[in-house]
């Protein structure tokens, strides 16, 4: 079921953070195939063995703490979970910190394999209950944990925070429409932006497996540009400030990561997941549309027979689960609070009911 949750109600759910447990932090390294991983494992005080969670990051090279816009989101999450009795492993992404590899050459499927490598490592730790290891994914990390759980029976549960549960193409179109709508562009430039974005996305999708993708993208842009130049002249505006970054887009779109991402079909993956799922979103998220993705988290696993799914939409939170006003990227560094205590309360209570 999906819930909308307010601060007062959340704080009455029963988690008492004032009397939380202590925990210890341990630097860990391990290797799987050609990748050496580095991260931090937080282990609660007590005998154990403990239920454990692996944090899986979203798009862009991130350190183990999830440092984004001056906030250490994954550190906040690990702290909150371990204080409540759960072990948490957070890793540096490929090519960051103590983890080797080249991030730019990896796809979301590779990140799913990284998550499973972390599960294998934790299964060898005596403090960890090998049958109770789950994955927590943020943003694109929601897609990565879905791929991992669909592949391996060693994943006991999934927690999605602003996690992607939509098709790659659909997600790109929706994300860019939301960002454009929230921008300060004049209406005529918003329309132009949506038009060229979607033309390029559709072309990238159509030719994702083609060696001619770069040529087709440039051709699409040039045809649009001729029509757009004529359209702008009809507006009788003195200056044209609108620019589409065609060079950088084509370079990104022809990468292995983008080709895999844009072809991702969420229902094919989520319908194969049989373990309990908790999915949370903020209702002011401009990067991963909350209502739409929560509906998919609920609907797609059900198509494979899994009804053990809970979804929660939390008011007034952005993509990083921070309270926001404008909710755009530039605001993030000005926000003083950390990861939402409301979201943490929901996660901990869900875990306590099941593990």
GUPAMAR-23113 format. One line per 3 residues: number of its first residue (from 1); their letters; for each residue x, y, z of N, C-alpha, C, O. Coordinates in steps of 0.1 Angstrom, whole numbers. Example, Ala and Ser with C-alpha at 12.3 -4.5 7.8 and 13.67 -1.06 7.14 Angstrom:
GUPAMAR-23113
1> AS> 132/-57/78/123/-45/78/132/-33/78/142/-33/85 | 128/-22/71/137/-11/71/129/0/79/134/11/80 $
//
This chain:
GUPAMAR-23113
1> XXX> 8/-12/0/0/0/0/9/12/0/20/12/5 | 3/23/-5/11/36/-5/6/45/6/-6/46/8 | 15/51/12/11/60/23/17/74/21/28/75/15 $
4> XXX> 9/84/25/15/98/25/17/100/40/8/97/48 | 28/105/44/32/106/58/36/120/62/44/126/55 | 31/124/73/35/137/78/45/136/90/46/125/95 $
7> XXX> 51/147/94/61/147/104/56/142/118/62/133/124 | 44/147/122/39/143/135/36/128/135/39/121/144 | 29/123/124/26/109/124/38/100/124/39/90/131 $
10> XXX> 48/104/116/60/97/115/67/95/129/72/85/133 | 67/106/137/74/106/149/67/98/160/72/95/171 | 54/94/157/46/86/166/47/71/163/40/63/169 $
13> XXX> 55/68/153/55/54/148/63/45/158/62/33/156 | 71/50/167/76/41/177/91/40/177/96/32/186 | 99/46/168/113/45/169/118/56/179/115/68/176 $
16> XXX> 126/53/189/130/62/198/145/65/196/154/57/201 | 148/75/189/162/78/185/170/83/197/182/82/197 | 163/88/207/170/93/219/178/82/227/187/85/234 $
19> XXX> 173/70/225/179/59/233/185/49/223/184/37/225 | 191/54/213/196/45/202/209/39/207/216/43/216 | 213/28/200/225/20/203/238/27/198/237/36/189 $
22> XXX> 249/23/204/262/27/198/266/17/188/260/6/187 | 276/21/180/281/12/170/296/15/167/301/26/171 | 303/6/160/317/9/157/318/9/142/310/3/134 $
25> XXX> 328/17/137/330/18/122/343/11/119/353/13/126 | 343/4/108/355/-4/104/358/-1/89/349/-2/80 | 370/3/86/374/4/72/376/-10/66/382/-19/72 $
28> XXX> 370/-13/54/370/-26/49/375/-25/34/373/-15/27 | 382/-36/30/386/-37/16/383/-52/12/385/-61/20 | 379/-54/0/377/-68/-6/378/-67/-21/378/-56/-27 $
31> XXX> 379/-78/-27/381/-79/-42/371/-88/-48/368/-99/-42 | 366/-85/-59/358/-93/-68/362/-92/-82/361/-81/-88 | 366/-102/-88/371/-102/-102/383/-92/-103/392/-92/-96 $
34> XXX> 381/-82/-112/392/-72/-114/391/-60/-105/399/-51/-106 | 380/-59/-97/377/-47/-89/381/-48/-74/377/-58/-68 | 389/-39/-69/391/-39/-55/382/-28/-49/382/-17/-53 $
37> XXX> 375/-32/-38/365/-23/-32/370/-18/-19/376/-25/-11 | 367/-5/-16/370/1/-3/357/7/2/350/14/-5 | 355/6/15/343/12/21/344/12/36/354/9/42 $
40> XXX> 332/15/42/331/15/57/319/7/61/309/8/55 | 322/-2/71/312/-11/76/309/-6/91/318/-6/99 | 296/-2/93/292/2/107/285/-10/113/276/-16/107 $
43> XXX> 289/-14/125/284/-26/132/279/-22/145/286/-17/153 | 266/-25/148/261/-22/161/268/-28/173/274/-39/171 | 267/-22/185/272/-29/197/263/-41/200/251/-41/197 $
46> XXX> 269/-51/206/261/-63/209/266/-75/202/276/-75/195 | 259/-86/205/264/-99/201/262/-102/186/271/-108/180 | 250/-98/180/247/-102/167/243/-117/165/241/-123/176 $
49> XXX> 243/-123/154/246/-116/141/235/-106/137/223/-108/140 | 239/-96/129/230/-85/126/224/-86/112/231/-91/103 | 212/-81/110/207/-78/97/216/-67/91/220/-57/98 $
52> XXX> 219/-68/78/228/-58/72/222/-52/59/214/-58/52 | 227/-40/56/222/-33/45/234/-28/37/243/-22/43 | 235/-30/24/245/-24/15/239/-12/8/228/-13/2 $
55> XXX> 245/0/9/240/12/2/246/13/-12/258/11/-14 | 237/15/-21/241/15/-36/238/29/-41/226/34/-40 | 248/36/-46/246/50/-50/239/52/-63/237/42/-71 $
58> XXX> 236/64/-66/229/68/-79/239/73/-89/251/70/-88 | 234/80/-99/242/84/-111/253/94/-106/251/103/-98 | 265/92/-112/276/101/-109/286/95/-99/281/88/-89 $
61> XXX> 299/98/-100/309/92/-91/307/98/-77/307/110/-75 | 305/89/-68/302/93/-54/312/85/-44/315/74/-47 | 315/92/-34/323/85/-23/314/78/-14/301/79/-15 $
64> XXX> 319/70/-5/311/61/4/301/69/12/291/63/16 | 304/82/15/295/89/24/284/96/16/275/102/22 | 284/94/3/273/100/-5/274/115/-4/263/122/-2 $
67> XXX> 286/121/-6/287/136/-5/282/143/-17/287/141/-28 | 271/150/-15/264/157/-26/259/170/-21/251/171/-11 | 263/181/-27/259/194/-24/262/198/-9/255/205/-3 $
70> XXX> 273/193/-4/277/196/9/271/187/20/273/188/32 | 263/177/16/256/168/25/262/154/23/265/150/12 | 263/147/34/268/133/34/256/124/37/254/119/48 $
73> XXX> 249/121/26/236/115/27/238/100/32/230/95/40 | 247/93/26/249/79/30/255/77/44/252/68/51 | 263/87/48/268/86/62/256/88/71/255/82/82 $
76> XXX> 247/98/68/235/100/76/227/87/78/223/83/88 | 225/80/66/217/68/66/224/57/74/217/51/82 | 237/55/72/244/45/80/243/48/95/241/39/103 $
79> XXX> 245/60/98/244/64/112/231/61/118/230/55/129 | 220/65/112/207/62/117/203/48/118/197/43/127 | 207/40/108/204/25/108/213/18/118/207/9/126 $
82> XXX> 225/21/119/234/13/129/231/17/143/232/9/152 | 226/29/146/222/33/159/209/25/163/206/24/175 | 202/20/153/190/12/156/192/-3/154/182/-10/153 $
85> XXX> 205/-7/153/207/-22/154/210/-29/141/210/-41/140 | 213/-21/130/216/-27/117/230/-24/112/234/-13/113 | 237/-34/107/250/-32/101/248/-26/87/239/-29/80 $
88> XXX> 257/-17/84/256/-10/71/269/-9/64/279/-5/70 | 270/-13/52/282/-12/44/280/-2/33/271/-3/24 | 288/8/33/288/18/22/301/19/15/312/18/22 $
91> XXX> 301/19/2/313/18/-6/316/30/-14/307/38/-18 | 329/32/-17/333/42/-27/329/36/-41/330/24/-43 | 324/45/-50/321/40/-63/334/37/-71/345/40/-66 $
94> XXX> 332/30/-82/344/27/-90/352/39/-94/346/49/-98 | 365/39/-92/374/50/-95/374/61/-85/379/72/-87 | 368/59/-73/367/69/-63/373/63/-50/371/51/-47 $
97> XXX> 381/71/-43/386/67/-30/394/54/-31/404/53/-38 | 390/44/-23/397/31/-22/392/20/-32/397/9/-32 | 382/24/-41/377/14/-50/383/17/-64/384/28/-69 $
100> XXX> 388/6/-70/395/7/-83/384/6/-94/372/7/-92 | 389/6/-106/380/5/-118/378/19/-124/382/29/-119 | 372/19/-136/369/31/-143/354/33/-143/347/26/-150 $
103> XXX> 349/43/-136/335/45/-135/328/48/-149/318/43/-152 | 335/55/-157/330/60/-170/328/48/-179/321/49/-189 | 334/37/-177/333/25/-186/323/15/-181/320/5/-187 $
106> XXX> 316/18/-169/307/9/-163/292/12/-166/289/23/-170 | 284/2/-166/269/4/-168/262/1/-155/268/-3/-145 | 249/3/-154/241/1/-142/242/-14/-139/241/-18/-127 $
109> XXX> 243/-23/-149/244/-37/-146/257/-40/-138/258/-48/-130 | 268/-33/-142/281/-34/-135/279/-30/-120/284/-36/-111 | 271/-19/-118/269/-15/-104/261/-25/-96/262/-26/-84 $
112> XXX> 252/-32/-103/244/-43/-97/254/-54/-93/252/-60/-82 | 264/-57/-101/274/-67/-98/282/-62/-86/286/-70/-77 | 285/-49/-85/292/-44/-73/284/-46/-61/290/-50/-50 $
115> XXX> 271/-44/-61/263/-46/-50/263/-61/-45/263/-64/-33 | 263/-70/-55/263/-84/-51/277/-88/-46/278/-97/-38 | 287/-82/-51/300/-84/-45/301/-80/-30/307/-87/-22 $
118> XXX> 294/-69/-27/293/-65/-13/285/-75/-5/289/-78/7 | 275/-80/-10/267/-91/-3/275/-103/0/275/-108/11 | 283/-107/-10/292/-119/-9/302/-116/3/304/-125/11 $
121> XXX> 307/-104/3/317/-101/13/310/-101/27/316/-107/36 | 299/-96/28/292/-96/41/288/-110/46/288/-112/58 | 285/-118/37/281/-132/40/293/-139/47/291/-149/54 $
124> XXX> 305/-134/45/317/-141/51/320/-135/65/330/-139/71 | 313/-125/69/315/-118/82/307/-125/93/295/-126/92 | 313/-129/104/306/-136/115/296/-127/122/287/-132/128 $
127> XXX> 298/-114/121/288/-105/128/275/-103/120/266/-97/125 | 275/-108/108/264/-106/99/255/-118/97/261/-129/95 | 242/-117/98/233/-128/95/232/-129/79/227/-121/72 $
130> XXX> 238/-140/74/239/-142/60/226/-143/53/225/-141/41 | 215/-146/60/202/-147/54/194/-134/55/183/-133/50 | 200/-124/60/193/-111/62/202/-99/57/205/-90/65 $
133> XXX> 206/-100/45/214/-89/39/205/-83/28/201/-90/18 | 203/-70/29/195/-63/19/202/-52/12/214/-49/16 | 196/-46/2/202/-35/-5/194/-23/-4/181/-23/-5 $
136> XXX> 200/-11/-2/194/2/-2/199/10/-14/211/13/-14 | 191/14/-23/195/21/-35/189/35/-36/177/36/-34 | 198/44/-40/193/58/-42/193/61/-57/203/59/-63 $
139> XXX> 182/67/-62/182/71/-76/184/60/-85/177/50/-85 | 195/61/-94/198/50/-103/202/38/-95/201/27/-100 | 206/40/-82/208/28/-74/196/19/-72/197/8/-69 $
142> XXX> 184/25/-73/172/17/-73/171/7/-84/166/-4/-82 | 175/12/-96/176/3/-107/187/-8/-105/185/-19/-109 | 198/-4/-100/209/-13/-97/205/-24/-87/208/-36/-90 $
145> XXX> 199/-20/-76/195/-30/-67/184/-40/-72/183/-51/-68 | 175/-34/-81/165/-43/-88/172/-53/-96/168/-65/-96 | 182/-49/-104/189/-59/-113/196/-69/-104/196/-81/-108 $
148> XXX> 202/-65/-93/209/-74/-84/199/-84/-78/202/-96/-77 | 188/-79/-73/178/-89/-66/172/-98/-76/168/-109/-73 | 170/-93/-89/164/-102/-99/174/-113/-103/170/-124/-108 $
151> XXX> 187/-111/-100/197/-120/-104/201/-130/-93/205/-141/-96 | 200/-126/-81/206/-134/-70/196/-136/-59/188/-127/-55 | 195/-148/-54/187/-152/-42/193/-148/-29/187/-151/-19 $
154> XXX> 205/-143/-29/212/-139/-17/208/-126/-11/212/-122/0 | 200/-118/-19/195/-105/-15/182/-108/-7/172/-113/-13 | 181/-103/5/169/-106/14/158/-96/13/146/-99/15 $
157> XXX> 161/-84/9/151/-73/8/157/-61/1/169/-60/-1 | 148/-52/-3/152/-40/-10/146/-28/-3/134/-28/1 | 154/-17/-3/149/-4/2/153/6/-9/165/8/-12 $
160> XXX> 143/12/-15/145/22/-25/143/36/-19/132/39/-14 | 153/45/-20/150/59/-17/152/67/-29/163/69/-34 | 141/72/-34/141/79/-47/146/71/-58/153/75/-68 $
163> XXX> 144/58/-57/149/48/-67/141/47/-79/129/48/-79 | 148/45/-90/142/44/-103/135/31/-105/141/20/-104 | 122/32/-109/114/20/-112/106/22/-125/96/16/-127 $
166> XXX> 112/31/-134/106/34/-147/115/29/-158/127/27/-156 | 110/28/-170/118/25/-182/128/36/-183/125/48/-180 | 140/33/-188/151/43/-190/146/55/-198/148/67/-195 $
169> XXX> 140/52/-210/136/63/-219/125/72/-212/126/84/-213 | 116/65/-206/105/73/-199/110/81/-188/106/93/-186 | 120/76/-181/126/83/-170/133/96/-174/132/107/-168 $
172> XXX> 140/95/-185/147/106/-191/138/117/-195/140/129/-193 | 127/113/-202/117/123/-207/111/130/-195/109/142/-195 | 106/122/-185/99/128/-173/109/137/-165/105/148/-161 $
175> XXX> 121/132/-163/130/140/-155/133/154/-162/133/164/-155 | 136/154/-175/139/166/-181/127/175/-182/128/188/-181 | 115/170/-184/103/178/-184/101/185/-170/97/197/-169 $
178> XXX> 103/177/-159/102/183/-146/113/194/-143/109/204/-138 | 125/192/-148/135/202/-146/133/214/-154/135/225/-149 | 128/212/-166/125/224/-174/113/232/-168/113/244/-168 $
181> XXX> 103/225/-164/91/232/-158/95/240/-146/89/250/-143 | 105/235/-138/109/242/-126/120/253/-129/124/259/-119 | 124/254/-141/134/264/-145/128/278/-146/116/280/-146 $
184> XXX> 137/288/-149/133/301/-151/132/305/-166/131/317/-169 | 133/295/-174/132/298/-189/119/304/-192/108/300/-186 | 118/312/-202/105/317/-207/98/305/-214/104/295/-217 $
187> XXX> 85/306/-215/77/295/-219/81/290/-233/81/278/-236 | 85/299/-242/88/295/-256/101/287/-255/103/278/-264 | 110/290/-246/123/282/-245/120/269/-238/127/259/-241 $
190> XXX> 111/269/-229/107/256/-223/102/246/-233/105/234/-233 | 93/251/-242/88/243/-253/99/238/-262/99/226/-266 | 108/247/-266/120/243/-274/128/232/-267/132/223/-274 $
193> XXX> 131/234/-254/139/225/-247/133/211/-247/139/201/-249 | 120/210/-244/113/197/-243/113/191/-257/114/179/-258 | 111/199/-267/111/193/-281/124/187/-285/124/175/-289 $
196> XXX> 135/194/-283/148/188/-287/153/177/-278/159/167/-283 | 150/179/-265/154/168/-256/147/155/-260/153/144/-261 | 134/155/-263/127/143/-266/130/138/-279/130/125/-281 $
199> XXX> 133/146/-289/138/141/-302/151/134/-301/153/123/-307 | 160/139/-293/173/133/-291/172/120/-283/178/110/-286 | 163/120/-272/161/108/-264/155/97/-273/160/85/-273 $
202> XXX> 145/100/-281/139/90/-290/149/85/-300/149/73/-303 | 158/93/-305/168/89/-315/178/80/-308/182/69/-313 | 182/84/-296/192/76/-289/186/62/-286/193/52/-286 $
205> XXX> 174/62/-282/167/49/-279/166/40/-292/169/28/-291 | 162/46/-303/161/38/-315/174/32/-320/174/21/-325 | 185/40/-318/198/36/-323/208/31/-312/220/32/-314 $
208> XXX> 202/28/-301/211/24/-289/221/13/-292/232/12/-287 | 217/4/-301/225/-8/-304/232/-6/-317/238/-15/-323 | 232/6/-323/237/8/-336/251/16/-336/253/24/-327 $
211> XXX> 260/12/-345/272/19/-346/270/33/-352/279/41/-351 | 259/35/-358/256/48/-364/249/58/-354/244/68/-358 | 249/55/-341/241/63/-332/246/78/-332/238/87/-332 $
214> XXX> 259/80/-332/264/94/-332/260/101/-344/255/113/-343 | 261/95/-356/256/102/-368/241/105/-368/237/116/-372 | 233/96/-363/219/98/-363/215/109/-353/206/117/-356 $
217> XXX> 222/110/-342/220/121/-332/223/134/-338/215/144/-337 | 234/135/-344/238/148/-351/228/152/-362/225/164/-364 | 224/142/-370/214/144/-380/201/150/-375/195/159/-380 $
220> XXX> 197/143/-364/184/147/-357/185/162/-352/176/170/-354 | 197/165/-346/198/179/-341/198/189/-353/192/199/-352 | 206/186/-364/207/195/-375/193/198/-381/190/209/-385 $
223> XXX> 185/188/-383/172/189/-389/163/198/-380/156/206/-384 | 164/195/-367/156/203/-357/161/218/-357/152/227/-357 | 174/220/-358/179/233/-357/174/242/-369/171/254/-367 $
226> XXX> 173/237/-381/168/244/-392/154/249/-389/151/261/-391 | 145/240/-384/132/244/-381/131/253/-369/123/262/-369 | 139/251/-359/139/259/-347/144/273/-350/138/283/-345 $
229> XXX> 154/275/-359/158/288/-363/147/296/-369/145/308/-366 | 139/290/-378/128/297/-384/117/300/-374/111/311/-374 | 115/291/-365/105/293/-354/109/305/-346/101/314/-342 $
232> XXX> 122/306/-342/126/317/-333/125/330/-340/121/340/-333 | 128/331/-353/126/343/-360/112/348/-360/109/360/-360 | 102/339/-359/88/343/-359/84/348/-346/73/354/-345 $
235> XXX> 92/347/-336/89/352/-322/92/367/-321/87/373/-312 | 100/372/-330/104/386/-329/111/390/-316/109/401/-310 | 119/381/-311/127/383/-299/141/388/-303/146/384/-313 $
238> XXX> 147/398/-296/159/404/-300/171/394/-298/181/395/-307 | 171/386/-288/183/377/-286/178/363/-284/167/360/-278 | 186/353/-288/183/339/-286/193/333/-276/204/331/-279 $
241> XXX> 188/331/-264/197/326/-253/197/311/-252/205/305/-244 | 188/305/-259/187/290/-258/198/283/-265/200/286/-277 | 204/273/-258/214/265/-264/212/250/-260/210/247/-248 $
244> XXX> 212/241/-270/212/227/-266/227/222/-267/233/223/-278 | 232/216/-257/246/211/-256/248/198/-265/251/188/-259 | 247/200/-278/247/188/-286/260/180/-285/259/168/-285 $
247> XXX> 271/187/-284/284/179/-284/285/170/-271/288/158/-272 | 282/176/-260/283/169/-247/272/158/-246/275/147/-241 | 260/161/-252/250/151/-251/253/139/-260/252/127/-255 $
250> XXX> 258/141/-272/262/130/-281/273/122/-275/273/109/-276 | 282/128/-269/293/121/-262/288/112/-251/292/100/-250 | 279/117/-243/273/109/-232/264/98/-238/265/87/-233 $
253> XXX> 256/101/-248/246/92/-253/252/80/-259/247/69/-259 | 264/82/-265/271/70/-272/279/62/-262/286/52/-266 | 279/65/-249/286/57/-239/279/44/-236/267/43/-239 $
256> XXX> 286/34/-231/280/21/-228/269/23/-217/259/17/-218 | 272/32/-207/262/34/-197/249/39/-202/239/34/-199 | 250/49/-211/237/55/-216/230/45/-225/217/44/-224 $
259> XXX> 237/38/-233/230/28/-242/223/18/-233/212/14/-237 | 229/13/-223/222/4/-214/210/10/-207/199/4/-206 | 212/22/-201/202/29/-193/190/31/-201/179/29/-197 $
262> XXX> 191/37/-213/179/41/-221/171/29/-226/159/31/-229 | 177/18/-226/170/6/-231/164/-2/-219/157/-12/-221 | 166/2/-207/161/-5/-195/146/-6/-195/139/5/-196 $
265> XXX> 141/-18/-193/126/-20/-192/124/-25/-178/126/-36/-174 | 118/-16/-170/117/-18/-155/108/-31/-152/112/-38/-143 | 97/-32/-159/88/-44/-156/95/-57/-158/92/-66/-150 $
268> XXX> 104/-58/-168/111/-71/-170/120/-74/-158/122/-86/-155 | 125/-64/-151/134/-67/-140/125/-68/-127/127/-78/-119 | 117/-58/-124/110/-58/-111/100/-70/-110/97/-74/-99 $
271> XXX> 95/-75/-121/85/-86/-120/92/-99/-116/86/-109/-112 | 106/-99/-116/113/-111/-112/118/-110/-97/124/-119/-92 | 115/-99/-90/119/-98/-76/109/-103/-67/97/-100/-68 $
274> XXX> 113/-112/-58/104/-120/-49/105/-116/-35/98/-121/-26 | 115/-107/-31/117/-103/-17/110/-91/-13/105/-84/-22 | 108/-88/0/101/-76/5/108/-63/-1/120/-63/-2 $
277> XXX> 100/-54/-4/104/-41/-9/98/-29/-2/86/-29/1 | 106/-20/2/101/-7/7/106/4/-2/118/5/-5 | 97/12/-7/101/23/-16/96/36/-11/84/38/-8 $
280> XXX> 105/46/-10/102/59/-5/106/70/-15/116/68/-23 | 98/80/-16/101/91/-25/96/104/-18/87/104/-10 | 104/115/-21/99/128/-17/90/134/-28/92/131/-39 $
283> XXX> 79/141/-24/70/146/-34/75/158/-41/68/163/-50 | 87/163/-38/92/175/-45/105/171/-53/113/179/-57 | 106/158/-56/118/153/-63/117/156/-78/107/153/-84 $
286> XXX> 127/164/-83/127/167/-97/135/157/-106/134/158/-118 | 141/148/-99/150/139/-107/143/125/-109/144/119/-120 | 136/121/-99/128/108/-100/114/111/-95/112/113/-83 $
289> XXX> 105/111/-105/91/115/-101/85/105/-91/84/93/-93 | 81/111/-79/77/103/-68/65/94/-71/66/82/-70 | 53/100/-74/41/92/-75/42/81/-86/38/70/-84 $
292> XXX> 48/85/-97/50/76/-109/58/64/-105/55/53/-108 | 70/67/-99/79/56/-96/74/47/-85/76/35/-85 | 67/53/-75/62/45/-64/51/35/-70/50/24/-65 $
295> XXX> 43/40/-79/33/32/-85/39/20/-93/34/9/-92 | 51/23/-99/58/12/-106/64/2/-96/63/-10/-98 | 69/7/-85/75/-2/-75/64/-12/-70/67/-23/-67 $
298> XXX> 52/-7/-69/41/-15/-64/35/-24/-75/33/-36/-72 | 34/-19/-87/27/-26/-97/36/-37/-104/31/-48/-106 | 48/-34/-107/56/-43/-115/60/-56/-107/59/-67/-113 $
301> XXX> 64/-55/-94/67/-68/-87/54/-76/-86/54/-88/-86 | 42/-69/-85/30/-77/-84/27/-85/-96/20/-95/-96 | 32/-80/-108/30/-88/-120/37/-101/-120/34/-111/-127 $
304> XXX> 47/-102/-111/54/-115/-109/50/-122/-97/56/-132/-93 | 39/-117/-90/34/-124/-78/39/-119/-65/35/-124/-55 | 47/-108/-65/52/-103/-52/43/-91/-48/43/-80/-54 $
307> XXX> 35/-93/-37/27/-82/-31/33/-77/-19/27/-69/-12 | 45/-81/-15/51/-77/-2/59/-64/-5/71/-64/-4 | 52/-54/-9/58/-41/-12/50/-30/-5/38/-29/-5 $
310> XXX> 58/-21/1/52/-9/7/58/3/1/71/4/0 | 50/13/-2/55/26/-8/50/37/0/39/37/6 | 59/47/2/56/59/10/61/72/3/72/73/-1 $
313> XXX> 51/81/2/54/94/-4/55/104/7/45/106/14 | 66/111/8/69/120/20/68/134/15/75/138/5 | 60/143/21/59/157/16/71/165/18/79/163/27 $
316> XXX> 73/174/9/83/185/10/98/181/10/106/187/17 | 101/170/4/115/165/3/119/164/-11/112/161/-20 | 132/168/-13/138/167/-26/144/154/-29/142/144/-22 $
319> XXX> 152/153/-40/158/140/-44/167/134/-34/169/122/-33 | 174/143/-25/183/138/-15/176/136/-2/183/134/9 | 163/137/-1/155/136/11/158/147/21/159/145/33 $
322> XXX> 160/159/15/162/171/23/150/180/21/144/180/10 | 146/187/32/134/196/30/138/207/21/149/213/22 | 129/211/12/133/221/2/121/231/-1/110/228/3 $
325> XXX> 125/242/-7/115/252/-11/114/253/-26/104/250/-32 | 125/256/-33/126/256/-47/128/242/-52/123/239/-63 | 135/234/-45/138/220/-48/147/218/-60/147/207/-66 $
328> XXX> 154/229/-65/163/227/-76/177/224/-71/179/225/-59 | 186/222/-80/200/218/-76/207/229/-68/214/226/-59 | 205/241/-72/213/252/-65/209/254/-51/216/260/-43 $
331> XXX> 197/249/-47/192/251/-33/199/242/-24/200/244/-12 | 204/230/-29/208/219/-20/219/224/-10/219/220/1 | 229/231/-15/240/235/-7/236/245/4/243/247/14 $
334> XXX> 224/251/3/219/261/13/211/254/24/208/260/34 | 207/241/22/199/234/32/208/230/44/218/224/41 | 203/233/56/212/230/67/209/216/74/218/211/80 $
337> XXX> 198/210/72/195/198/78/200/186/69/204/188/58 | 201/174/75/205/162/68/194/153/64/182/158/63 | 197/141/61/187/131/56/175/131/65/176/131/77 $
340> XXX> 163/131/59/151/132/66/149/122/78/150/110/75 | 146/127/90/143/118/101/130/111/99/128/100/104 | 121/117/92/108/111/88/111/98/80/106/87/83 $
343> XXX> 119/100/70/123/88/61/130/77/69/127/66/68 | 139/82/78/147/72/86/137/64/95/139/52/97 | 128/71/101/118/65/110/110/54/102/108/43/107 $
346> XXX> 106/57/90/98/48/82/107/35/79/102/24/80 | 119/38/75/128/27/71/131/17/83/130/5/82 | 134/23/95/137/15/107/125/7/111/126/-4/115 $
349> XXX> 113/14/111/101/6/115/98/-5/106/94/-16/110 | 100/-3/93/97/-13/83/107/-25/86/103/-37/85 | 120/-22/88/129/-33/91/126/-40/104/127/-52/104 $
352> XXX> 122/-33/114/119/-40/127/108/-49/126/107/-59/133 | 98/-46/118/86/-55/116/90/-68/109/84/-78/111 | 101/-67/101/104/-79/92/117/-86/96/119/-98/94 $
355> X> 126/-79/102/139/-84/105/143/-81/119/154/-85/124 $
//
